[in-house]
Amino acid sequence: MNKPYFNPPKISVILPIYNGEKFLEESLKSILNQTFKDFELIIIDDKSKDKSLDIVKIHKDKRITLIKNKENKGSIESYNEGLKNAKGKYIAICTQDDLFHPKRLEIEFDYLEKNPHIFLVGTSATYINEGGKETRRFQKYDDYKMLAWRLRKSNGIIFSSIMFRKTSLLFDGHYEYNFYYKLLKQGKNLTNLPFFLVKYRVHEGAESIYDQKNQEKLVMEVIEKFKDLKDSTNILEKVFYSAKLFFHYIRTMKEKKII
């Protein structure tokens, strides 16, 4: 049930859940304990069969809006349901497995407020295993022109770290990569921040692992779409970006090493 807002929240946090009882409580706490308080948390239950709903109902936080899908629709449609109900100026994406730095919303909100030319921002992330142990670190760079060029070849934005300005665009069967493509096609600027604001959990039950082969196919289809998108990057810029990426890789190579 939607809640009336006399003053709409600054941020709408969207969190689909499906049989996520194993990590959901920890993830919820990392969202509700953010230093930035002016947000609504839209939780979409995708017909969970475990105790996920019970975990949500324990939290009597007025910022929570719970939407129950009448049938299992999948994560993409659940995210879209959240987008359709969002009232915030900005949209923040969260997942039921991942953990979020207490200042994630604050830092991303401040950045978008101070940089009106940026439509979407992602962040760096620490990869953790089932037990929460750090396994890898991926530090991103804040350069929207270079990222636009790089996105033509690979998806360099961590989905569970993004915040973006409210839009009528929805996600589709090509996951978030095609969403980024459509934003770039509209002339929107996307960037990453170097701060490690997300702990991205890798485990056997994660959708990114379970659906990996299909996602790889969909990624290649989006890369093909990029070939029809005008590339304004000139030769000198391509050389500069290639060199910058190389040195970024060298500088962060130790962080990428599996512990």
The 8 nearest C-alpha neighbors of each residue, nearest first, counted from 0:
[[1, 2, 66, 65, 64, 67, 3, 84],
 [2, 0, 64, 3, 84, 65, 66, 41],
 [1, 3, 4, 0, 64, 62, 63, 61],
 [4, 2, 5, 1, 7, 6, 86, 0],
 [5, 3, 7, 6, 2, 8, 86, 1],
 [4, 6, 7, 3, 8, 2, 86, 87],
 [5, 7, 4, 8, 9, 3, 86, 87],
 [8, 6, 4, 86, 87, 5, 9, 88],
 [9, 7, 38, 87, 10, 37, 39, 6],
 [8, 10, 87, 88, 38, 37, 89, 7],
 [11, 9, 87, 38, 89, 8, 90, 88],
 [12, 10, 87, 90, 39, 85, 38, 91],
 [11, 13, 91, 40, 90, 92, 41, 39],
 [12, 14, 41, 92, 81, 93, 40, 42],
 [13, 15, 42, 93, 94, 41, 43, 16],
 [16, 14, 43, 42, 77, 44, 78, 74],
 [17, 15, 44, 95, 43, 45, 19, 14],
 [16, 18, 47, 45, 19, 44, 46, 15],
 [19, 17, 47, 49, 20, 51, 48, 16],
 [18, 20, 17, 23, 21, 51, 16, 22],
 [19, 21, 51, 23, 22, 50, 18, 49],
 [20, 22, 19, 23, 24, 18, 96, 51],
 [23, 21, 96, 25, 20, 24, 19, 26],
 [22, 24, 26, 95, 20, 25, 19, 27],
 [25, 23, 27, 26, 22, 28, 54, 20],
 [26, 24, 28, 23, 27, 22, 29, 98],
 [25, 27, 23, 98, 29, 24, 28, 97],
 [28, 26, 24, 30, 29, 25, 23, 31],
 [27, 29, 31, 25, 30, 26, 32, 24],
 [28, 30, 26, 99, 27, 32, 31, 98],
 [31, 29, 27, 28, 32, 33, 26, 99],
 [30, 32, 28, 33, 29, 27, 36, 60],
 [33, 31, 29, 30, 28, 101, 34, 36],
 [32, 34, 101, 35, 31, 30, 102, 36],
 [35, 33, 102, 101, 36, 32, 105, 104],
 [36, 34, 105, 33, 104, 37, 102, 38],
 [35, 37, 38, 34, 33, 31, 32, 105],
 [38, 36, 8, 9, 35, 10, 39, 62],
 [39, 37, 10, 8, 11, 9, 36, 40],
 [38, 40, 62, 11, 12, 63, 8, 41],
 [39, 41, 63, 12, 62, 13, 11, 64],
 [42, 40, 64, 13, 63, 12, 65, 14],
 [43, 41, 14, 65, 15, 66, 64, 40],
 [42, 44, 15, 66, 67, 65, 77, 16],
 [45, 43, 67, 16, 46, 15, 68, 17],
 [44, 46, 71, 68, 17, 47, 16, 43],
 [45, 47, 71, 44, 70, 68, 48, 17],
 [48, 46, 17, 18, 45, 49, 44, 51],
 [47, 49, 18, 46, 50, 17, 51, 52],
 [48, 50, 18, 51, 47, 20, 19, 52],
 [51, 49, 53, 52, 20, 54, 48, 18],
 [50, 52, 20, 54, 53, 49, 19, 18],
 [53, 51, 55, 54, 50, 56, 44, 47],
 [54, 52, 56, 50, 55, 51, 57, 49],
 [53, 55, 51, 52, 57, 56, 50, 24],
 [56, 54, 52, 53, 57, 58, 51, 24],
 [57, 55, 53, 58, 54, 52, 59, 51],
 [58, 56, 54, 55, 59, 53, 52, 60],
 [57, 59, 56, 60, 55, 54, 63, 61],
 [60, 58, 57, 61, 56, 63, 55, 62],
 [59, 61, 62, 58, 63, 31, 57, 64],
 [62, 60, 63, 59, 64, 39, 58, 40],
 [61, 63, 39, 60, 40, 64, 38, 41],
 [64, 62, 40, 61, 60, 41, 39, 65],
 [63, 65, 41, 40, 42, 1, 66, 62],
 [66, 64, 42, 43, 41, 63, 67, 0],
 [65, 67, 43, 42, 44, 68, 64, 0],
 [68, 66, 44, 43, 69, 45, 65, 46],
 [67, 69, 45, 70, 46, 44, 66, 71],
 [70, 68, 67, 46, 71, 45, 72, 44],
 [71, 69, 68, 46, 72, 45, 67, 73],
 [70, 72, 45, 46, 73, 68, 69, 47],
 [73, 71, 76, 70, 45, 77, 74, 68],
 [74, 72, 75, 76, 71, 77, 45, 17],
 [73, 75, 77, 76, 78, 15, 72, 45],
 [76, 74, 78, 77, 73, 170, 79, 171],
 [77, 75, 79, 78, 74, 73, 72, 80],
 [76, 78, 74, 80, 79, 75, 15, 43],
 [77, 79, 81, 75, 80, 76, 74, 82],
 [80, 78, 82, 76, 81, 77, 169, 83],
 [81, 79, 77, 83, 78, 82, 76, 84],
 [80, 82, 78, 84, 79, 83, 13, 85],
 [81, 83, 79, 85, 84, 80, 78, 169],
 [82, 84, 80, 81, 85, 79, 167, 169],
 [85, 83, 81, 82, 80, 86, 1, 41],
 [84, 86, 82, 11, 83, 87, 81, 41],
 [87, 85, 7, 11, 84, 8, 88, 10],
 [88, 86, 10, 11, 9, 8, 89, 85],
 [87, 89, 9, 165, 10, 164, 86, 90],
 [88, 90, 164, 10, 87, 165, 163, 11],
 [89, 91, 11, 163, 162, 10, 12, 165],
 [92, 90, 162, 12, 161, 11, 13, 93],
 [93, 91, 13, 159, 161, 12, 162, 90],
 [92, 94, 159, 14, 13, 91, 12, 95],
 [95, 93, 96, 14, 97, 159, 15, 92],
 [94, 96, 23, 26, 97, 16, 19, 22],
 [97, 95, 22, 94, 200, 26, 23, 98],
 [96, 98, 199, 200, 198, 94, 26, 95],
 [99, 97, 198, 26, 197, 29, 199, 100],
 [98, 100, 197, 29, 196, 198, 101, 103],
 [99, 101, 196, 103, 102, 197, 98, 29],
 [102, 100, 33, 103, 34, 99, 32, 29],
 [103, 101, 105, 100, 34, 104, 106, 33],
 [102, 104, 100, 106, 196, 105, 101, 107],
 [105, 103, 107, 106, 102, 108, 35, 33],
 [104, 106, 35, 102, 108, 103, 107, 109],
 [107, 105, 109, 103, 108, 104, 102, 110],
 [106, 108, 110, 104, 109, 105, 103, 111],
 [109, 107, 105, 111, 110, 106, 104, 112],
 [110, 108, 112, 106, 107, 111, 105, 113],
 [109, 111, 107, 113, 108, 112, 114, 106],
 [110, 112, 114, 108, 113, 109, 115, 107],
 [113, 111, 109, 110, 114, 108, 115, 107],
 [112, 114, 110, 111, 109, 115, 108, 116],
 [113, 115, 111, 116, 112, 117, 110, 109],
 [116, 114, 117, 111, 113, 112, 118, 110],
 [115, 117, 114, 118, 188, 187, 111, 113],
 [118, 116, 188, 115, 114, 119, 189, 111],
 [119, 117, 188, 163, 164, 187, 189, 116],
 [120, 118, 163, 189, 162, 117, 190, 164],
 [119, 121, 190, 191, 161, 162, 189, 163],
 [122, 120, 161, 191, 160, 156, 192, 190],
 [123, 121, 192, 191, 160, 194, 193, 196],
 [122, 124, 195, 138, 139, 193, 194, 137],
 [125, 123, 195, 197, 137, 198, 136, 196],
 [124, 126, 136, 198, 135, 199, 137, 197],
 [125, 127, 199, 135, 134, 198, 133, 200],
 [128, 126, 133, 200, 132, 131, 134, 199],
 [127, 129, 131, 201, 130, 132, 200, 202],
 [130, 128, 131, 202, 200, 201, 127, 132],
 [129, 131, 128, 132, 127, 133, 200, 202],
 [130, 132, 127, 128, 129, 133, 200, 198],
 [133, 131, 127, 128, 130, 134, 129, 126],
 [132, 134, 127, 126, 135, 131, 125, 128],
 [133, 135, 257, 127, 258, 126, 132, 128],
 [136, 134, 126, 255, 257, 125, 133, 256],
 [137, 135, 125, 254, 255, 126, 124, 138],
 [136, 138, 124, 123, 125, 255, 139, 135],
 [137, 139, 123, 193, 136, 124, 140, 251],
 [138, 140, 193, 123, 191, 192, 137, 122],
 [139, 141, 193, 191, 192, 142, 138, 190],
 [140, 142, 191, 192, 190, 143, 193, 139],
 [143, 141, 145, 144, 140, 190, 146, 191],
 [142, 144, 190, 146, 145, 189, 147, 188],
 [145, 143, 147, 146, 142, 148, 188, 190],
 [144, 146, 148, 147, 142, 143, 149, 240],
 [145, 147, 149, 143, 148, 144, 150, 142],
 [148, 146, 144, 150, 145, 149, 143, 151],
 [149, 147, 145, 146, 150, 151, 144, 232],
 [148, 150, 146, 151, 147, 152, 145, 153],
 [151, 149, 153, 147, 152, 154, 148, 146],
 [150, 152, 149, 225, 148, 222, 153, 147],
 [153, 151, 150, 149, 222, 154, 148, 225],
 [154, 152, 150, 155, 151, 149, 222, 218],
 [153, 155, 150, 156, 176, 152, 149, 218],
 [154, 156, 153, 150, 157, 149, 146, 139],
 [157, 155, 154, 121, 158, 191, 122, 161],
 [158, 156, 160, 159, 121, 155, 161, 122],
 [157, 159, 160, 161, 156, 175, 92, 121],
 [158, 160, 93, 92, 157, 161, 94, 197],
 [159, 161, 121, 158, 157, 122, 197, 92],
 [162, 160, 121, 120, 158, 92, 159, 91],
 [163, 161, 91, 90, 120, 119, 92, 121],
 [164, 162, 119, 90, 89, 118, 120, 165],
 [163, 165, 89, 118, 90, 88, 166, 119],
 [164, 166, 89, 88, 90, 163, 167, 87],
 [167, 165, 168, 164, 169, 163, 82, 90],
 [166, 168, 169, 165, 83, 82, 79, 164],
 [169, 167, 166, 170, 178, 181, 182, 165],
 [168, 170, 79, 167, 171, 82, 178, 166],
 [169, 171, 178, 174, 75, 79, 175, 168],
 [170, 172, 173, 174, 75, 169, 177, 178],
 [171, 173, 174, 170, 75, 217, 177, 175],
 [174, 172, 171, 217, 177, 176, 175, 218],
 [173, 175, 172, 176, 171, 170, 177, 75],
 [174, 176, 178, 177, 170, 179, 173, 158],
 [177, 175, 179, 178, 174, 154, 180, 173],
 [176, 178, 180, 179, 175, 173, 221, 181],
 [179, 177, 175, 181, 176, 180, 170, 182],
 [180, 178, 182, 176, 177, 181, 183, 175],
 [179, 181, 177, 183, 178, 182, 184, 176],
 [182, 180, 184, 178, 183, 179, 177, 185],
 [181, 183, 185, 179, 187, 184, 180, 178],
 [184, 182, 186, 187, 180, 185, 181, 179],
 [183, 185, 181, 182, 186, 180, 228, 187],
 [186, 184, 182, 183, 187, 181, 180, 188],
 [185, 187, 183, 184, 182, 188, 181, 118],
 [188, 186, 183, 182, 185, 118, 189, 117],
 [187, 189, 117, 118, 143, 183, 186, 116],
 [190, 188, 119, 143, 120, 118, 117, 187],
 [189, 191, 143, 120, 141, 142, 121, 146],
 [192, 190, 121, 122, 141, 120, 140, 139],
 [191, 193, 122, 141, 194, 140, 139, 121],
 [194, 192, 139, 123, 140, 138, 122, 195],
 [195, 193, 123, 192, 196, 122, 138, 124],
 [196, 194, 123, 124, 197, 122, 125, 193],
 [195, 197, 100, 103, 194, 99, 124, 122],
 [198, 196, 99, 124, 98, 195, 199, 100],
 [197, 199, 125, 98, 126, 97, 124, 99],
 [200, 198, 126, 97, 197, 127, 125, 124],
 [199, 201, 127, 97, 128, 126, 96, 198],
 [202, 200, 128, 127, 199, 205, 129, 126],
 [203, 201, 205, 204, 129, 128, 200, 208],
 [202, 204, 205, 208, 209, 201, 206, 129],
 [203, 205, 202, 206, 209, 208, 201, 207],
 [206, 204, 208, 207, 202, 203, 209, 201],
 [205, 207, 209, 208, 210, 204, 211, 203],
 [206, 208, 205, 210, 211, 209, 214, 201],
 [209, 207, 211, 206, 205, 210, 203, 204],
 [208, 210, 206, 211, 207, 205, 204, 203],
 [211, 209, 208, 213, 207, 206, 212, 214],
 [210, 212, 214, 208, 213, 207, 209, 215],
 [213, 211, 215, 214, 210, 216, 209, 208],
 [212, 214, 216, 215, 211, 210, 217, 218],
 [213, 215, 217, 211, 216, 212, 218, 210],
 [214, 216, 218, 212, 213, 217, 211, 219],
 [217, 215, 213, 219, 214, 218, 220, 212],
 [216, 218, 214, 220, 219, 215, 173, 213],
 [219, 217, 215, 221, 220, 216, 214, 222],
 [220, 218, 222, 216, 217, 221, 223, 215],
 [219, 221, 217, 223, 218, 222, 216, 224],
 [220, 222, 224, 218, 223, 219, 177, 217],
 [221, 223, 219, 225, 224, 220, 151, 152],
 [222, 224, 220, 221, 225, 226, 219, 227],
 [225, 223, 221, 226, 222, 227, 220, 228],
 [224, 226, 228, 222, 227, 223, 151, 221],
 [225, 227, 224, 223, 228, 222, 229, 151],
 [226, 228, 225, 224, 229, 223, 230, 222],
 [229, 227, 225, 226, 230, 184, 224, 183],
 [230, 228, 231, 227, 226, 225, 184, 232],
 [229, 231, 232, 228, 148, 233, 226, 225],
 [230, 232, 229, 233, 148, 228, 236, 144],
 [233, 231, 230, 236, 237, 234, 148, 235],
 [232, 234, 236, 235, 237, 231, 230, 238],
 [235, 233, 237, 236, 238, 232, 239, 231],
 [236, 234, 238, 237, 233, 239, 232, 240],
 [235, 237, 239, 233, 238, 234, 240, 232],
 [238, 236, 234, 240, 239, 235, 241, 233],
 [239, 237, 241, 235, 236, 240, 242, 234],
 [238, 240, 236, 242, 237, 241, 243, 235],
 [239, 241, 243, 237, 242, 238, 236, 244],
 [242, 240, 238, 244, 239, 243, 237, 245],
 [241, 243, 245, 239, 240, 244, 238, 246],
 [242, 244, 240, 246, 245, 241, 247, 239],
 [245, 243, 247, 241, 242, 246, 240, 248],
 [246, 244, 242, 248, 247, 243, 241, 249],
 [245, 247, 249, 248, 243, 244, 250, 242],
 [248, 246, 244, 250, 245, 249, 243, 251],
 [247, 249, 245, 251, 246, 250, 252, 244],
 [250, 248, 246, 252, 247, 251, 245, 253],
 [249, 251, 247, 248, 252, 246, 253, 245],
 [250, 252, 248, 254, 249, 253, 247, 255],
 [253, 251, 249, 255, 254, 248, 250, 256],
 [252, 254, 256, 255, 251, 250, 249, 136],
 [253, 255, 136, 251, 252, 256, 135, 137],
 [256, 254, 135, 252, 136, 253, 257, 137],
 [255, 257, 253, 254, 135, 258, 252, 134],
 [256, 258, 134, 135, 255, 254, 133, 136],
 [257, 134, 256, 135, 133, 255, 132, 254]]
